[in-house]
Amino acid sequence: MGLPERLRKEWFLLGIVLAIAAAKLQPAVGAKGGPLKPEITITYIAVSAIFFNSGLSLKTEELTSALMHVKLHLFVQIFTLVFFPTAIWLFLQLLSITPINEWLLKGLQTVGCMPPPVSSAVILTKAVGGNEAAAIFNSAFGSFLGIVITPLLLLLFLGSSSSVPFTSIFSQLFMTVVVPLIIGQIVRRYIKDWLERKKPPFGAISSCVLLMIIYTTFCDTFANPNIDLDKFSLIIVVFIIFSVQLSFMFVTFLFSTRNNSGFTPADTVAIIFCSTHKSLTLGIPMLKIVFAGYEHLSLISVPLLIYHPAQILLGSLLVPTIKSWMISRQKALKLTRQPKAPVKASSKKWSTVWVLSEVMLCS
């Protein structure tokens, strides 16, 4: 495969690198209050565009069936809003005796308390070819749960207190997630034949919007003058964030691929991304409200500012690997179900270790 061909295939990863580089060079352009006005173009327009695009491309029957997949939804929400913050709290008890900046550690706890995002998990699930309908449902439902549960978790683990404007946040989520999705579904009914005939590049459109979100996220990070950290703490926190991401992705993979789990390979893809991703869009406003007046608010926000692009970068890098595993797994399951091609009993059961080794080989 030649270089031009390789670049065309990996254009999204190249776009991520260029977006980060551009944000580093001129962070003021995409930072809040800058010329791009991300508080409007990203918070409202970009997120709305992603879910309108999803509504337009998603078959109604697929979304309806996703609503009935209660087991999957319970797994994702319990893992995200119960297991994740509890595991982080236990881990931080060990880290509290280290010289790592205590406010960064508090920031790691806030990451654990956040709900799933309203965009990145859906886009990555779609890029792999997983259960997009389930990803959309859990992203939207988890965000709504987060309006109530996230402040309570912050109070429980960090002890801050403040009144949270549930109504305004709920309204914003409704207008940027639910309404665009419904409009997309309605429009699809009228142009369904055209969509099936022309097959617009929905995945590429969503990926371009996601690059815009990545750019403005890094602009906010690079433009924040109050972030004053020792290099040791920052490096350790970055390492912890990537380690937590990989570890929890591994845990969700183990549980969702075990025997008799009831999840398909496409379900596993949605579970991996939805269970381990955290919302920056909802998280930062929530932190500013709950920790209003805190002198170290910027330091508390740093882990979430790192976690958001980290989950997109890591997820994007793993898309080809996870996609290869999903396709091979689907083919194998299809073969085992063919009555005319019996398979030996010893090869019918795929151990989790074997599946995981296959994932690594696919990369």
N, C-alpha and C positions, 0 to 999 in steps of 0.2 A: 504494500500500500504506500503510494507516494505521499509527500508532505502536504500538498494541496488537498488531496483526498482525506488525509488524516485530520487536517484542520477543519474541513467541512463536517466531518463526523463528530469531532470534539469541539464544535464551535461554542457550546455552552460553557465548558470549562475554561476555554480561552477568554470568553466574555467575562467570566467571574474575575479572572486575573486582571483584565483590563479595567473592569469596574473598580476594583480595589485600588489599583495603581492611580486611576483618575481621582478617586476620593482622597488619596494621600497627597496628591499634587495640589488640588484645590478643594479642600473640604468645605469651604464656605459656600460653594455653589449649590451643593445638595443638602447642606445642613438646614435644620429648622430655621425658618425666617429668611433663608437664602433665595436666590432667583428662581429656583425650581419649586419653591413652596411645598415641600414634602408633607407638611401638616395637612395639606389639601390634596395634592396630587397623589400621594402615597396612601395616607390614612383613608381617604374616601374613594378617589378615582381608580387607583391601581388595584386595591383590594376588591372593589366593586367589579372592575373589569375581569378579574380572575374568576369570580363566581358567576358572572354573566356568561363568560366563556364556558365554564363548566356546565351551567344550566343549558346552554345551547348545544353542547356536544354530548351530554348525558341522556341516554334513553330513559324515558319516564318509568318504564317497567323495572329498570335496574335500580333506580332510586327507591321505588316502592318496595322492592324486595330487600333493599338495604335496611329499610326502617324495621323490618321484621327480624333482622339478625341480632336479636337481643343479647345473645351470649357474647358476640364480638364487641358490642357496644359496652357491655358491663366490664369486660376485660380491659378495654382501652381506658375507660373512665376511672376504674378502680386503680389501675396501674399508675395513671397520670396524677391523680389527685389524692391517692392514699399511699401506695407503695413508694412512689418516687420521693415525695417530701419526707416521709418517715425514714427511708434509707439514707437520704442526704443528712438528716439530723443525726442519725447514729454515726455516720462517717465523720461529721464535723466535731463530734465529741472527742474523737481521736486527734483531729487536726488542731483542736483548741490549745494543745500543749506545745505546738510548733510556733516558730517566730513569724508565721504568715500573718499579714495584716488582718486584724479582727473584723474590720468593716468589709473586707473582701469575703471573708468567711460568712458573714451575715448575708452578703449578696448572693453567695452560692445557695444559701437556704431559701432566699426569695425566688431563685430560679426553680427550685424544687416545688414551690407553691403555685407556680404559674399554670394556667390551662394550656391545652394544645393550641397551636397557631391557626389562623384562618386562611392560610395560603400555602406555605412551603410544603406541608405534609401532603396536601392535595396534589400539588404540582409534581412532587417526586413520585408519589404513588401512580400518577398518570403516566409519568415518563417511563416507569418500569412496566406498566401495563397491568397493575394490580387492581384491587377492588376500589375503584375511584368513588363509587357511590357511597361505600362505607366510610371512606376517608372524608368525604364532604359532610356526611351526617355527623361523624364524631368531631370534626373540626368545629362545625356550627354549634352542636349540642354542648361540646366541652367548653366553648367560649361563653355560652350562656350560663353554664354551671359555674364557671370561673368568676362571674360577676359577684356571686354570693359566696362561693366556697373559698376563693383565693384570699379575700380580706380576712376571713375567719382563720385560715391557715397561717397567715402572717401574724395575726394576733396570738395564735396558739404557740407558734415557734419563736417569735421575736418580741412579742409583748407590746407592740405599738398600738395606738388607738386613734381613730379619726372617723369622721362620718364620711361614708363613700356614696357619691351620687349614683346609686344603682340605675335610676331612671334614665339619666343621660347616656351612660355607658350601654345600657340595654338598647336604647334607641339607636345609637350609633351602630351597634352590631346588627340590629335588625335591618337597618337601611343599607349597610355595606355587605351583608352576607345573605340574609334571607330574601330580601326584595330582588336583588340582581339575579339570584338563582331562580326565583319564580318567574321573573320576566324572561330569562333565557329559555325556560321550559315552555312558556307561552309562545314566544317567537318561533321556537323549534317546531311547534305543531303546524305553523303556517308555511314554513320553508323546509319541512322535513325531506321532501323529495329532492330539493335542490342540494341540501347538505349531503345526502347520501350519494348524489351524483358527482358533486364537485369535491367532496371530502376536504374541507379547509384544514390547514395545519394548526389545529387547536393547541397541540402540545407546544409547538414553536412559539405561538402567540403568548401562551402562559409563561414560557421560559423567558421571553423578552421582558415581560412585565416583572418577573422575579429578578432579573438583572438590574432593573431600575430600583427595586426594593433593596437589593444588596448594596448598590452604589450609595443610596441615601443613608442606609444604616451605617456604613463605614464613614461616611461624611460626618455624621453626628458623633461617632466615636473619636475621629481625628480632630474635630473642631472643638471638643469640650476642653476648655482651659483649666477647669477645676480638677482634672484627673492628674493627681500627683502621686505616683507610686514608685516604690523601690522595685528595681528590675527583678529581684529574686521573687518577691511575692507575685508579680505579674506573670512571670514565666511559670511558676508553680501552678497558679490558677488556670492558665491556658492549658497546661498539661492535665490538670484535674478535670477540666471541662471535656476535653477530648476523650479522656479515659472513661468518664462517666457516660458519655454518649455511646462509646463502643461497648462498654460493659452492659448497659441497659438494652442496647439493640440485641446483644447476644442473649440476654435473659429472655426478652420477648420472643426471640427466634426459637429458643429452647422450648418454651412453654407452648407456643403456637404450632410447633411441628411435632410434638410428642404424639405417640399413638393414641388414637381415640380422642384427639383434641376437638375434632369436628370442624376444623378450619381448613379451607382450601389454600393452595399456594398463593393465590391472589389475595385472600384474606390476610395471610401472614405478612405480605408486603404492606398492606394498609396498617396492620397492627404495629409493625416495626417503626414506621414513620410517625403515626399518630400518637403512640404511647411515649415516645422519647423526645418529641419536639415540644418546644415551649414558645408561648406567644410574646413577642416583643411589642406588637401593636397594642395589646391590652395591658401588658406588664408595666411598661414605662409610665403610662398615665396613672396606673394603680399605685405604683411606688411613689409617685409625686404627691398623690393624695394621702396615702397611708402614712408616709414619712415626711409630710409637709413640715418644713422648719428644721429638719435634721441637718446639722452641719456637714455630715458625711454622706449625704444623699447621693452625690456623684460617685463616691466609692462603692456604695451599695449597689448602684446601677451598673457598674463595670462588668461583673460576671454575666449579667443578662445581655449586655451589649456585645459581649464576646460570644456567648452561647448561641445567639441567634444566627450570626453569619457562620459560626462553626458548624451548626447543625445542617445548614444549607451546603457548605463546602464538603463536609463529610458525606452527607447524603448524596450529593452530586457525584462524588468520586465512587461511591458504592453502587450507583444506578446500574452500570453495565454488569457488575458482578451479581447483584441481586436478580437482575433480569435474566441472566444466563441460568442461574439456579432455578428460577420460577419456571422457565420454559422447559428445562430438562426434567424438573419434578412433575410438571403437568403431563409431559410425554410419557414418563414412567408410570404415572398413575393410570393414564389412559390404556397403556399396554396391559397393566395388571387386571383391568376390568374387561378385557376382550376375552369372551368365552372360548374362542377358537385358538387362542394362543396361551395355553396354561403356563404358569410360571411356578418354579419350584418353591415349596413352602419357605425354605430358608431365605429366599431372595425377596419375598413379599414384604417383609418388614424392613423399613428403612430406619436404622438407628439414627438418632440425632447427631451423633459424632460423625457418622458417615456422610450425612447430608451437609454438615458444616464443612467437612473436608472437601466436598464437592464444590461448595461456595468458594472456598479459598482457591481451588484449582481453576475455577472459571475466571478468576481475576488474573 
